[in-house]
Amino acid sequence: MRHKTNLRILTALFMPLLLQLGFTFTAHADSIRNDSIRYLAETRATFSAGANTPFWLVSNLQGLGSPEKNNGFVRAAVFRDIDRSKRFSWGAAVDLVASWRSTAPFSIHQLYGEVKYRSLGAMLGSKEIWSSFNNPRLSSGNLLFSGNALPVPQLRVGIFDYADFWGTKGWFAVKGYISYGMFTDGRWQKSWAADTPKSKRAENVLFHSKGLWLRGGNPSKFPLVGEVGIEMATQFGGKAYKNGESLSLGSSLKHWVRAFFPTSTTLDTFLGETTSIDGNMVGEYTIALSWIPNADWKIRAYFEHYFEDQSQMTFEYGWKDGLWGIEARLPKNPFVTTFVYEFLYSKDQTGAVLHNSSDKVPEQVSGRDNYYNHSIYPGWQHWGMGIGNPLAISPLYNRSHLLTFMNTRIVAHHFGIAGKPHPEVDYRLLLSFSRNWGTYQYPSPEILGNFNAMLEATWKPSKLKGWYFSGAIAGDSGKLLGKSFGGMISIGKTGFFKL
């Protein structure tokens, strides 16, 4: 009961902090002027030979990438961006995508409306949301929300940008949010797993997430800035299927409350087990320390600790797993502007033993966390793509059509490099090497190596305002995904319609 009490206490902190203090903060975000409608038109195609589309031509693209070879899409969107310099502002977007060799030939990728008043904001709909903790172009991906999967439609309220505590003169700031929504891939799961009755699937599954971050430091006074935070998410409700059996899961108001305050349940799963939390609860702690001596230099060290339940939410079993990273923003030069290195270790997962206490054996051993998987739901994924770090290979890669993560015990090194050798040209280079042990339930018979690389360049000609042309070459090698080599070309146009 002590661990469940810890869960309730931590989650109970979110609501009063966001609602009670929201109107007393001073907004602290980059100003974005908005007096027109922004449009985007883009086409993208990938070509590849080998086992799949190369990994970094698929991953962290908000679900627009596909492992299937020779895929692509055409995209058209209009946006009204929020003006963060104003006390009150609103925004909206419609983003349509037609694709080939992907999970859906046509999709409404983004459709949302949003509003802000002072520091408080609200968003309703489906919107691309990137983790502010990791570099979205160079990181391997946040452990909880990486931008690897299609957006989940939701109602999201909170303080989305850091806001200064009143009276602290910029030395302390806070941000956070609360959201509820619904996963949209129920029909796709049914089609994908139609010939694989052993595969878990679910439909009408609900979504909940919340986050709270604190920042200390004022770089205009002293160059050291620290950040700490916690973010949690839950899959709950809906109806689950496996082996011809179905299981209806509660979606009433009490289940929405339980998603916010994780509680125990006696619901029997398909595997004859008993769940310890009502729904699939996942989360992470984040810690970062930045050194910002001037506007040109920034060095940031950060750490993410992922947890599936109370066993890693507390320090009882020690924190061996996590993602350690360092990011350096360098003074202006024609070679390298930003450098990222990350080390991912997820091999421990609180050990190989899991035993829920019983009358015969009262001891509790909360191991075998089985990251991103769950006994009822088909894991922390949306439309087959993992929502967390993509180095845990997404279920969409499974040729068996099992909706499960087959490999989550990983030791990986990742490098991301970006540069701007010419005023009209920029590039990025992604390199990842990992060793993989499968899962405790389905261990690999041997350690599987995996190497993924991509070099991408984008040209934005000054004489063709708003146009951009991108190209990339990429490849994979190793026993985990096999050998693949390919490329990508993309042409796009952005601009504004005056109101």
N, C-alpha and C positions, 0 to 999 in steps of 0.2 A: 504493500500500500504506500510505502514511502515514495517509491518512484512515480506512482500515479499521482500522488500529491504534488510532486515536483513539476509534472507536466501541467497540472491545472494552475499552479502558481505562475509558471512562466507564461502560459497563454493568457492568463487573466491580466497581465500587465499591458497588453496591447490596447484594448478598448479605452480605458481611462486616459492613457497618455495621448492617444490620437485625438479624442473628442474634447477632452477638458482643456488641453494646452494648445490645440491647433490655431485658435484665433489670436494667441498672444505671441506667436513667433514672428520674426522678421524673415521674409523669404530670402534665400541665398542661392540663386541659380543664375545661369547665363541668360541674358535677355534675348528673346526671339521675337522680332517685330513681325506682325502679321496683318497685312492690309490687302491680301489677294489670295487666290486659290492656286495651290501648287499642283502641277500634274507630273505624271511619270508614265512613260511608255518604254517598254523594254522587251527584247527577245534574247533568249539564251539557249544554246545548244551544246551538248557534250558528246564527244566521240571517244570510244575506248575499245580496247581489245584485252582479252583476258577474262578473269573470273567475274569482275564487277566494274561499275564506274569507280575510278580511284576515290579513295576515302575522303580526301579533303575537297573533292568536287561535289560531295554529297552532304557533308556534315556542317552543322551550325549555319544553315541557310533558312531557318524558320520553317522547315518542312518542305521547302521547294526543291530540294535535291532528291535524287532517286538512285538506289544502288543498281537498278536495271540499266544495262548498257544502252548508249545512244539515245539519251532522253533530252528533253528540253521543255521550254514553256514560252508563252507570249503573255505579257502582263500589261494592264492598263489601270491607272489609279489616279484619283484626285484627292487632295488633302487640303483642309483648312487647319493650319497649325495654331496652337494656343500661343498667345502673346504673353510671355512670362514677365514682361516689364509692366503690365497693367495689373491693377488690383483685381479686376474681373475680366475673364476672357473665356472663350469657348472654341472648341475644335471638332472636326469630324473628318471621316475618310470613307471612301469606297475603293476597294482594291480587288480587281478581278483577274483571275489567272486561268488560261487554257493550256494544258500540258499534254505531252505524249510520253508513253512508257513510265507512268507514275501511278500513284494510288488513286487519283481522281482526275478524269479528263477535263473537268471544269470545276472551279471552286471560287467561292467568295472568300478570298484570303484574309481581307480585313474589311470590317464594316463596324464603325463605332462612332460614338459621340462622346465628348468629354467637356468638362467645365472646371474652372478654378476660381476660387475667391480667396484672396490673400494667399496663405500657405496651404489651404485645404484644396483638394482636388477630387474629382470623381470621373470614372470612365465606365461606359456601358457598351459592351460589344466585343468583337474579336479584333485584337490589336497586337502587332509585333511588340513584345516587351523584352528588352535585353537586360541582363544582369548588369547593374552599375558597378559591381565588384570586380569584374574581369574585363580585360580588353576584348571587345567583341570581334575584332578582326584578327588578333594574334594569339589569344588564349586557346588552349585545348577545349575550354568550356567550363562553366560553373558546374559544380557537382549536383546542384538542385535544379536550376533553370539555366540551360546553356544557350537557348535559341536554336536547338537542334530539331525541334518538332513544330508542327503547325500550331498556331495560337489557339488557346482555349477561350471560348466566349465566356465573359464574366462581368460582374459588377464589381468595380474596384474603387475603394475610397481610402483617403488618407493624406499624408503629407509626402508627396512624391519626390521632392527635392529637399536637400538639407535646409532646415530653417533654424536660425539662431534662437537660442533661449533668450528671452527678454532679460536685459540687464547684464548680460555676460560679455557684451562688446565684441562679439564674434569669436569668442574662445570656445563656446560649446554649442553644438547643434544636434538636431534630431531629425530623423525621417522614418516613416513607416506606413503601412497600409494593411487593409483587410479586404479580402475578396471572396466571392462565391460565384460559381459558374457551373458549366456542364460540358463534359466531353462529347464530341460529335462523331466519333468513329464507330458507333455500335453496328451500323449496317455493314461498314467495311470489314469489321472484325468477323461478322457472320460469313461474309463471302470469302475472306482470306482463310478462315479455319474450317470451311465447309467439308473438306476431305480429310480433316485431321481432328477426329472427335476427342482425342486425348488433350487437345489444346484448350486451355481456359479461354473464355471470352466473356464479354459483358456488354450490356447496353444500358443507355439512360443513366450512366454513372455521373454523379455530381462531383464538383470540385470546390475545394476551399484552400486558401492560402493566406498567410499573414507574415509580416516581417517588421522588425524594429532595429534601427541602427543608431548609434551614438558616435559623435565625432568630437574630439578635443584637440584644440590647437588653432592658432591664428597665424598663417604663413606670412602675413604682412608684418607681424611682430617678431615671430620666431619660426624658423623653417621646419620644425618637426610637428607632424600631424598624425594622430592616431584614430583608428576606427574600430569599433566592435559591433557585432550584430548577431541576430538570430532570425532565421526564416524557416517557416514550417508549412507543410502542405498536406492535404488529405484527399484521397479518393473515397467516396462513400455513396451509399444508396444504389439504385439501379437493380439490375437482375443479372446474375452470373450463371454461366453454363459450363458443363464439362461432362464428357462421357454420357450424353443423353440426359443428364440430370440438370435441374435448374434450381436456383436459390434466389428468392426475392429478398432484397436487402432494404431496410427501412429508409424512407425519404421524407418522413414527417418532420415537424418542427423540432421535436426532441433530438432527431438525428442531426439536424443542422447545428443544434447547440452542442451535441456531443463531438461534432467535427471541430468545433472551436475549442472545447475543453475535452481533450482525449480521455475517454473513460474505458473501463474494462467491459467485456461482454462474454456471454457464455455460448455464443453462436458456434455450432459445429461446422467445420469446413468440409469440402469434398474429400480431404485427406484424413478425416476423422480426428483432426486436431481442434483445439479451441483457441480462437483469436484472443490476443491480449489487449488489443485496442480496437474500438469500433471504427472500422475503415482501415485503409492503407495509409498510415501516417509516416511521412518522411520529413527530414529537415536538415539544417546545417547551422553551425556556428562559423562566423567569419571574424578574422582579426587582421588588421593592416596597419603598417607604420610607413609614413611617407616623409622623405627629406626633400624639401623644396627650397633650395638656396636662392633661386631667382626664377624669372619667367621662362627661361630656356631649359633649365635643368630640373629633373624630377626623378628620384629613385624611390621605388615603392616595394616593400616586402609584404607578402600576405600569406595567410593560411586559412584553409577551409576544412572543417571537420564535419563529415556527413554522419547522420544517424538515422536508423530505421525505427528504433524504439528506445526505451529507457536505458538499455544496457550501454549505449554509447552517448546518451544524452547527459549522463552523469560520469563521474570519474572512477566508478567502482571497478571497471575492468581495464582502465588505462586507455589512452588515446594513441593507438599505433597507426591508424589509417588517416589519410587526409591528402590534401593537395597543397604543396608548398610552392610559392612562386615569387619571382622578382621581375619587376618591370622598370626599365630605364628609358626616360625621354631625354634625348640628347640635344645639345645645341645645334642650331641650323647647320647642316652640311649636306653635300650631294649624295652621300652613301647610305647612312643608317640614321633614321630619325627616332625609331622606337625599337626596343629589344625586349623580348619576354622569354624567360625560362621557367618551366614548371616541372615539378616532380610529383607524380601521383603514386600513392601506395594505398591499395585497397585489398591487400592479401589477407589481413588478419580477420576482420569481420567478427571480432569478439571470440574467435576460436571455433573449432569444429563441432562442439557439443551443445545441443539444445535440449533442455528438459524442464518442462513446466512442473512446478511442485504439485504433489498429490498426497493422498493420505498414506500411501505405502512408502513413498520417497519424498519427504517434505522439502528437500533441498531444491532451490531454484538455480538453474544454470542457463543464462540467457545468451548463449552463443549462436553461431551459424546464422548471422543476420541476413544473409542472402540479399545483398544490396539490389535495389530496383525491382525485385520480385516480390510476389505476395501469394498466399495460399488460396485466396479467392479471386482477386482481380488479376488481369494479365499484365501486371507490373506497371512501373512508372514510365508509361509510353503513351503516345497519341498518334493514331494512324500509322502504327508500326515503328515510329522513330522514337528513340529514347529522349525523355525530357531533360535528363541530367547529362553528365559528361559523355560525349559520344565514343570515347575510347572503350567504354563498356558497350560492345557492339549491339546495335539495335535489333529487335526481333524481326524487322523487315528483311534482314540478311538471311534469316533461317530458311533454308530450302525445304525443310520439313513443314513449314508454315506453323510451327509452334509459336504461340505468342508468349514468349518467355525470353529472358536474358540468359544466354548460355555461357557467358563469360563475364564475370564481375570481379574476379580476384586478379588484380593487375599490378604490375610495377612498371612505370612508364616515365620517360623523359621526353619533354616537348620544348621546341624552340619556335619562336615567332619573331620575324624580323621585317620591318617596314622601312622604306626609304623613298626619297623624292629626288632622283637624279636630274630632273629637268622640271621647270615650272609647270609643264603640261603633262608630265608623266610621273606616276608613282607605282610602287610595286610592294608586294608582300611575299614572304617565303615562310612556309610552314613545314616543320620536320618533326616527326614523332617516331619514337621507338619504344616498343613495349614487350614485356614478357608476360604470358598469360597462363593461368592455372585452371580455367573454367570456373565452376562453383563447387561448394562443398557437396551439394547434392549430386552434381554431375561433373566430377573432376576430369580434367583432360588427362589422357593416358601419358602424355608427355608435355613438357613446357613448350608452348607455342609462341614463336617470335612473330613480330609484326612491325613493319617499317612503312611509313606513309610520308609522302613528300608532295609539295605543290609550290610552283612559282607562278605568280599572277602579276600581270602588269595592266594598268589602265591609262589610256590616253584621253585627255580632255582638251581638244584643240581650241585655242582662244578665238580662232576665226569662225568656228562653228559653235556659237554660244549654246550651252545646254546639252550638247551632244557628248557622249562618251563611248569609247570602244575598249573592251576588255578582252584579254586572252590569257589562257593558262595552260601549263602542261603539268601533269601529275602522274604519280605512280605508286603502286603498293608492291610489297614483297613480303614473304614469310608464310608460315603454315596456317596462321589464323584466318586470313582472308584470301590467301593465294596471290598470284601475280596478276597485276593489271597495269595498263599504261594507257593514257589518253590525254585529251585536251578539251578546252572549253573556249567558246567565243560568245561574246555578248555585245549587243548594240543597244544603246538607250538614249532617251531624250527627256530632259527635265526643263521646266519653265514655270511661268506664272500667268494666270489670267487675272486681270485687274477687276476688282469688284465695282 
